Amino acid sequence: MEELVALAAPSWAGEAEIARTYLAHHRSVAGDARFLAAQAWKETRLVRALPPERRAECFATAVVDDHPEGAPPIKFAEEVKHYRLLAGLLEELTGEPVTLDRLRELPAETRLQELRAPYRAGTPLERAVVNFTEGGGGAIYAVLAELGETPFDRRMAAAFREILDDEVFHGPAEIQNVARHASRPDDWRHAADLVRRICRARLDMRNEMFGFPLADARLDEIAAGHIAPWPMPVAY
């Protein structure tokens, strides 16, 4: 488990660096709208995985007992809550209503989900590894939770603090399930390979979300571990 966390932690720190670099040097209203919309899209993935005839009802109630991916009801309810928090911020920022059909998936997000998809449908170990990588260690949520210069920033910070509290259990805490299903050295090697590949794809996804504040060469450095690691946010 320690080795797997050590493999993921530089990428988590890289996600934080992306967000901090955006905030310090590239921030704009359009940029805020971009990353809020991209994160809102991510929070609706479980909704969009439902059959079309069930989406509206389950989204309205935030209740689903038999998700096709086996997602627990609490995770579905929390991600619908996150979407609503983000949609409220986005509407306040742009003055335009936010609906599921107005959100668009960014290309790096598409590539990330295509990478994850076969493992979400794979073995219990593979599903646990995919879940472990969810949320990027909570890094960008923790960074955004520190905002406070304006009333809008403070509302955004409060929303991301709430998302952070939920996401660390959706993601890093899943290390326990990885350990539960990894019974051989080959299992751990497979888990490490998946974490390495997914975390690298996540860096591309976050960089695109925030308007590419980091150069590709810096993303490669981060993936190679040239960054102080992000601390594991939960005990294990």
N, C-alpha and C positions, 0 to 999 in steps of 0.2 A: 504493500500500500504506500509506503514512504517513497519508493522509487517511482510509482505512478504519479503521485502528487508532485514530486520533484520534476517530472517530465512536463506536467501541465502548468506548473506555477510560473515559468517564464512567459508563456503565452498569456496567462491571466494578467501578468504585469504589463505585457504589451498592449492588451486591450485598454488598460488604464492609461498608458502613455498616449495612445491614440486619442482618447477622450480629452486628456489634459492638454495635449498639443492643439487640438481643435479649439478648446475653450480659451487658451492663452493667445493664440495667434490667428485664428481663422473664423472666429465665431460671427454669425450673422443671423438675422431673423430667418432667412431662407435656409441657412444651414441647420438651425434648430428645427424648423419644420421638416426638413429632410430626415434627420435622425429620429425625431419623434414618430414620423409616419412609418419609417422602416422598422422601428421597434414595435409599433402597434401592429404592423403586419406579422411580425414574428409571434406576437402574443395570440394571434388568431389561427395559428397552424392547426391546433387541435380541433377547432371549430370546422375549418375547411377540410379536415380529414373525414368528417361525418358525411353520410349520404345527403344530397341536396335537400331532400324532403324533411330531414331532421334538423338542419342547421338553424333555421330561424327559431324554432321552438326551444332547442337546447341553448342557443345563445341568449334568448330572452330570459330563460329561467336560470341559466348557469348551472344546470343540473344534467348530468349524464351518468348513467349507471353501467353502460355496456359499450364503452368507446372501442372502436375497432382495433386500436393499438394497445388496448388494455390500460390506458391511462386512468389512474385512480380519480374518483370524483372530486377530491379536494384539489388536485392539480388543475383539472378542467375549470373548476370554479374560480381558482386564484388567477388563472391566465385570462379568463373573461374579465375579472376585476381589474387586472393590469391594463387590458385593452381599454376599458372604460376610463381609467385614470389618464392614460395617454391621449385618448380621443378628446377628453375634456381640455387638456393642455393645448392640443393641436387646434381645436376649435377656437380657443381663446386667442391663440397666437395669430391665426390666419383669418378669423372671422367667417370661416366656411364650415358647413356641417361635415362630419366625418362618418362615412359608411363603409362597410366591408368592400363594396364594389368600387369604391374610389381609391382604395389603397393598392399599391403596386409592389410586386416583389422585385428587389434589386438583383442584378445578375450574380453577384457574389453570393447572395443568399440562396439563389437557385442552385448554384454549384454546391454549396454547403449541404443543402437538403438532399440533393442527389447523391452525395457521398454518404450521408447518414442512412438513407432510405433502406438499403438492403440489410443493414445491421439492426435497424428498428424492427425489421421483419425476421431477424435471425434468431440466434440462440439466446437463452436467458443471459449469458455472459455478455454477448454483444449488445443487447438492449441495455444492460446495466452500464456498460462503458459509454454508450451514446448518452445516456442520462447523466452520467458523471460529468460530461463535457458541457451540459446545458448551463447557460448563464455566464460562462467564462469566469467562474470563481466569484461572481458578483462584482467584478472589478469596476466596470463602467458605472454600475448602479451606485457603488460607494463613492466614486468620483463626483457623479452628478448630485448625490445627496449632500455634498458640501457646498453647493451653490447658495448664495444668500444676498447678493448685491441689490436685487430689486424684488418687489413683491411677487412678480411672476417667477423669478428664480427661486424664491422661497417655496412657492407652491410646487414648482418642479422638484425641488429637493425633497419635499415631503412625500411626493408620489414615488420618487425613486427609493427613498428609505423604505417605504412599504413594499415595493417590488423586491428590494434587496433581502428583506426579512424572509420573504417566501422563496426566492430563487436559490438561496444557499442550500435549502433542503431539497429542492428539485434537482440540483446539480451536485456540488461537492459531497454532500452527505451520502450520495449514491456509491461512494467508495466502499461502503460496507457491503452493498449488494455485489459489487465486483468481486470482493474477497470471498463472498459466499459461494459464488459460481466458478471461481478460478481454483481448480484443484490440482493442476499440474504446471510445471514450468512453461510448457508450451502455451497454456492459457494466459499466463502473465505476459509472455512475449507478444501474443496476439493482441492483448489489451493495450500494451505499450505502443504497438504499431498503429492501432486505431486512434489512440489519444494523440499521438504525434501528427497523424494526417488530419484529424478533425481540428485540432488546435491551430494548425497552420492555415486551414481553410477559414477558421473563425477570424484570424487576423485580417485576411483579405476582406471578409464580410464587414467587420467593424470599421476598417479603413474606408471602405466605400460608403458606409452609413454616414460617416463624419466628413465626407467630401475629400478623402485622400490626403489627410494631413501628413502622413509619413510616406517616404519613398519606399519602393519595393526593396531596395538594398537594406534599409533599416528593418523591414519586416523579416527579411532573411536572417539578419543578425539576431533579432529577438527569438526567432524559431530555433536558432543555434544555441540559445542560452546566454547571449551577451546582454543581460539585464538582471537587475536584482529581482529575485522571484517574489511573486505576490504570496502573502501568507495564506495557508489553508484556513478558510473562514469558519470551519467547524471542527470540533474534536473528533478523532477517529481512533 
